[in-house]
């Protein structure tokens, strides 16, 4: 019990030092999950059920550009992944993603969607 409390305090200190808020929700209460996460899971499930190669489906999903021009592989690893689609070698080189620019564009797109 004491060790668990120590872990919680350590995580809370980590959260405050990196300036983010940790919000918990019950995994059995789907309404509390974000709709984006639910939609991503649903998309991957339906695509992998239809595809003969589920790993290729995940690769294509991870390399599909999002609305702010970056794909999830770039955001996670700062690198484009090599897929079956022909690409130039210069496009496969690692490049850092400006997280502030990405966050601002994502926020702008979401606010525009709310207005529409």
C-alpha positions as CSV (number, residue, x, y, z in Angstrom):
1,X,0.0,0.0,0.0
2,X,2.8,2.4,0.9
3,X,4.7,1.6,-2.3
4,X,1.5,2.2,-4.4
5,X,1.1,5.7,-2.8
6,X,4.7,6.4,-3.5
7,X,4.2,5.5,-7.2
8,X,1.1,7.8,-7.3
9,X,2.9,10.7,-5.8
10,X,5.9,10.2,-8.1
11,X,3.5,10.1,-11.1
12,X,1.8,13.3,-10.0
13,X,5.1,15.0,-9.6
14,X,6.0,13.9,-13.1
15,X,2.7,15.2,-14.5
16,X,3.2,18.6,-12.9
17,X,6.8,18.9,-14.1
18,X,5.7,18.2,-17.7
19,X,2.6,20.4,-17.3
20,X,-0.1,17.9,-18.2
21,X,-3.2,16.8,-16.4
22,X,-3.9,13.1,-15.9
23,X,-7.6,12.3,-16.2
24,X,-8.8,8.8,-15.5
25,X,-12.0,7.1,-16.7
26,X,-13.5,3.7,-16.4
27,X,-12.7,1.4,-19.3
28,X,-16.2,-0.1,-19.1
29,X,-17.9,3.3,-19.5
30,X,-17.5,4.0,-23.3
31,X,-19.2,7.4,-23.1
32,X,-16.2,8.8,-21.1
33,X,-13.7,7.9,-23.8
34,X,-12.8,10.4,-26.5
35,X,-14.7,10.0,-29.8
36,X,-11.4,10.2,-31.7
37,X,-10.0,7.1,-29.9
38,X,-13.2,5.2,-30.4
39,X,-13.3,6.1,-34.1
40,X,-9.6,5.0,-34.6
41,X,-10.3,1.7,-32.9
42,X,-13.4,1.1,-35.0
43,X,-11.5,2.0,-38.2
44,X,-8.7,-0.4,-37.5
45,X,-11.1,-3.2,-36.6
46,X,-13.1,-2.9,-39.7
47,X,-10.1,-2.5,-42.0
48,X,-8.3,-5.5,-40.4
49,X,-11.3,-7.7,-40.7
50,X,-11.6,-7.0,-44.4
51,X,-7.9,-7.3,-45.2
52,X,-6.1,-10.5,-45.7
53,X,-2.9,-9.0,-44.2
54,X,-3.7,-7.2,-40.9
55,X,-0.1,-6.0,-40.4
56,X,-0.2,-4.2,-43.8
57,X,-3.5,-2.6,-42.8
58,X,-1.9,-1.2,-39.6
59,X,1.1,0.0,-41.6
60,X,-1.1,1.8,-44.1
61,X,-3.2,3.3,-41.3
62,X,-0.1,4.5,-39.5
63,X,1.3,6.2,-42.6
64,X,-1.9,7.9,-43.8
65,X,-1.5,11.7,-43.4
66,X,-3.9,13.4,-40.9
67,X,-5.5,16.8,-41.5
68,X,-2.4,18.6,-40.2
69,X,-0.2,16.9,-42.9
70,X,1.7,14.6,-40.5
71,X,0.9,10.9,-40.1
72,X,0.9,9.1,-36.8
73,X,4.4,7.5,-37.5
74,X,5.9,10.9,-38.0
75,X,4.3,12.2,-34.7
76,X,5.4,9.2,-32.8
77,X,8.9,8.5,-34.2
78,X,9.7,11.6,-36.3
79,X,10.2,9.2,-39.2
80,X,8.2,8.1,-42.3
81,X,7.7,4.4,-42.7
82,X,8.4,2.5,-45.9
83,X,5.2,1.1,-47.4
84,X,4.2,-0.6,-50.6
85,X,3.5,2.8,-52.1
86,X,6.5,4.0,-54.1
87,X,8.1,7.0,-52.3
88,X,11.3,9.0,-52.9
89,X,14.2,8.2,-50.6
90,X,14.4,11.8,-49.5
91,X,10.9,11.5,-48.1
92,X,12.0,8.6,-45.8
93,X,14.6,10.6,-44.0
94,X,13.9,11.4,-40.4
95,X,12.7,15.0,-39.7
96,X,11.6,16.5,-36.4
97,X,7.9,17.5,-36.1
98,X,7.2,21.0,-34.7
99,X,4.8,19.9,-32.0
100,X,3.6,23.5,-31.2
101,X,2.7,24.1,-34.9
102,X,1.0,20.7,-35.1
103,X,-1.0,21.3,-31.9
104,X,-2.0,24.8,-33.0
105,X,-3.2,23.6,-36.4
106,X,-5.1,20.7,-34.8
107,X,-6.8,23.0,-32.4
108,X,-7.7,25.4,-35.2
109,X,-9.2,22.5,-37.3
110,X,-11.2,21.3,-34.3
111,X,-12.6,24.7,-33.5
112,X,-13.5,25.2,-37.2
113,X,-15.4,21.8,-37.1
114,X,-17.3,22.9,-34.0
115,X,-18.3,26.2,-35.7
116,X,-19.5,24.3,-38.9
